[in-house]
Amino acid sequence: MIRFLLRFIGLWLLAAGFIFVVYDGTKSIAANSLLLTKVNDVWSNVNQASLVALKPMLDKYSTTLWDPGMTTLLDQPIALALGVLGALLLLIGRKKKPLIGYGR
């Protein structure tokens, strides 16, 4: 059941990443330059309060978690972030290969 859920969420994240690739592609064609949507932009549009609350929470543990760590992740393109996260969930949730012969 958990593997199914991980694969299901992974496929949805890959689909969302592909949608953002198409979205960024059409914006780039219209603007005649490369335009990428960042994770920070999408997160602030979806829920600004949680993004603002994340900095004090991470600063409570260590200041390096926010400045080089989280800001680097927030500056990445959303299509890349969703694609990597979706692929990771698919790899974690994949079915085990059956043993052939005497594997034990």
Number of C-alpha atoms within 10 A of each C-alpha: 6 8 15 13 13 19 21 15 17 24 18 15 22 22 16 17 22 17 13 20 19 13 15 19 16 14 16 14 11 11 10 9 10 12 16 17 17 17 20 18 14 14 15 13 10 11 10 13 10 11 14 11 10 12 16 13 12 15 13 9 10 11 13 11 15 18 13 10 11 14 14 10 15 16 13 15 21 25 25 17 18 21 22 16 18 24 17 14 21 22 14 13 19 12 11 6 6 7 8 6 6 5 6 4
